[in-house]
């Protein structure tokens, strides 16, 4: 993802020194203001719409004052516009950076979570109508089945968000699903460490447990 870095501050002081009531400095201010927003407008509309709106509102007022030949008001608005563009740029870079990190995390989640959900579904199906292993209670099995459906619904929401380009929301939901998947795997004794621990605590058939001295 390309992260916008452009920031073109208007030189209000130089314009004011030229002549506050002159038309040329006012024209220059509006031209430069347009040039400051133009290269970041598309990204800003997606990542920082509120900050863009603030800068656009000031620019619109500058253009209106220019049309009314209130050149002093145009030039006087330059510091405010500069502040708003700087705020816009900082917010844009921050949100683009966050979105880029979310995109990387989403790609990992999207590669791993569906496989885990599928494995859980296989486990649930394999236990249906059979005597549950000792390490799985009926309550855990029933809870796992219910939670699996919730996980599927949340994952559908996550993929829809990713398709719409909202990887931050997609990643948040995907992270929630990934955590719940681990809980379900534990409920179904799918965690290798837990399964191994459970097996080591269960004596083989016909074996006696030696008394402790």
N, C-alpha and C positions, 0 to 999 in steps of 0.2 A: 504494500500500500504506500503510495506517495504521500508524504507528510508536507503540507504547505509550510513554507518558511518566509515567504515574501512579506515585507512590511515597508511601506513607503510613507514616512511621515511628511506632512506638509510643513513648510518653513513659514510659520505664521509671523515670526518676528521680521523676517526679510520682507514679507509682503506688506506688513504694517509700516515699515520704514520707507517703503517705496512711495506710498501715499494711500492713506486709509480711505479716502473718498474717490480714488481713481478706479476706473472700470477695469483696467488691465490686470491689476492684482486680484480682483474678484474673479475675473474670468480664469486666471491661472489657478486660483484656489479650487474652483469647481472642476476644472480639467484634471488637476492632480488628485482630487478626491475620487473622481471616477476611476482614474488609473490605479489608485490604491486598492479599491475594492474589486476591480475587474478580474485579476488573476486568481483571487481566492473565493469569488462569489459562489461558484458551483459547490465547492467543498464546504463552504460556510453554511450554505442553505441546508446541507445534510447534517453536518456535525454541530453547528453553532447557530441555529436559526434565530434565537432570541438576540444574541449579540449582533448578528447581521442586521436585524430589524432596527436596532438602536442606531447603528451607523447610517443605515439607509434613511432613517427618519431625519437625521441631521443633514444629510446630503440633500434630501428633498427640500428642506427648509432653505438651505444655501442656494439651491437653484431657483426657488421661489423668490428669494430676496434679490437674486441677480436679475430675474425678470422684472422685478419692481424697481430696479436700479438703486437698490439700497446696498451699495457696494461695501460700505463700512460694516454692515451686519454680516455680510458674507465672510469677510476676512476675520471678523471677530469670532466667528463660529469655528475657525480652524483648530484652535487648541482642544475644544470639546470633541471635534471629529477625530483628531489624532488619538485622544485618550480612548475613544470608543473603538477605533481600529486596532489599537494596541491590545485592548481587552479581548477583542474578537480574535486576534491572531493567537494570543496565549491560550484561549479556550479551544481554538481550533486544533492547535498542535497537541494539547493535552488529550483531547477527545480522539484525535486520529491515532495517537500513540496507544491509547487504551483499546481502540478498535483493532489495531494491528496485533496487539497482544492477545486479544480475545479471539481473533481469527486463527492464530497459531494454536491456542488451546482448544478451540472448537474442532479443528482438524484432527487433533489427537482424540478428543472425545468421540467424534463421529466414526473414527476407525475402531474404537474399542468398545463403546457402550452397546451398540447393536449386537455384537457377538456375545457379550455377557448376558444381555436380555434373552437372546435366543437360547443360550445354554441353560438359563433358569427355566425357560418354558419347557425345554426337553426334560429337565429334572422334575418339574411339576407333573408333566404328562406321564413320566415313567413311574411315579409314585401313586398315580391315580388308581384306586380300586385294589391296592395292594396293602399288605401289612407294613406299616411304617418302620424304618430302622429305629433302634433304641435311641439314637442320638437326635431323632426328630419327633417332637411332640405333635399331637393332632392340632393343638392350638397354633403352633408355629407353622404348620403346613397350611392351615386355613388362612392364617394371616399372610403368609407368603403369596398365596393365590390372589388375595385381594390387593395386596401391595403391588403385585406384578401388573395388574390392570391399570393402576394409578401411574406406575412408572411408564407404561406404554403411552398413556394419554399425555403425560408431561413431555415425553420424548417427541411425540408428534408436534406439540407446541414449539419445542426447541428447533426442530427441523424447519418448521414453517417460518420461524423468526429468521433463521439462517438464510432461507430461500429469499426472504424479503430484504436481506442485506443487514439485518440487525443482529450482528454476531455477538454483541455484548449481552443482549437478552438471551440469545441462543446458548451462549456459554454459561450464563447464570443458571438456566434451567437444566442444561446438560450436566453441570456440576452437581446439582441437586439429585438428578437421576443416578449419577455415578455413585454417590454416597448411599442412596437407597438400595442400589443394586448390591452393594457389599453387605448391607444389613440382611437382605433377602438370602444371599448366598450363605450367610452364617446361620440363618434360620433353617435352611435346608441342608446344613452340614456339607456345603460345597467348598468351604475354605480348607485347603489342604492341611494347614497347621492344626486346625480344630479337629479335622477328621483323624489325623495321625495321633493327636493327643487322646481323642476318644477311644481309638483302637488300642492304644497302649495301656489304657486303664481297664480294658475289658479282658478278663482272663480267657484263654482258649477253652472250648467246650471240654468238659470232663476234668479240667485242671482244678486243683485245690489251691486256695490261697494259704501260704505258709503263715503260721502264727508268728507274731512279733514277740521277740524276747524283751 
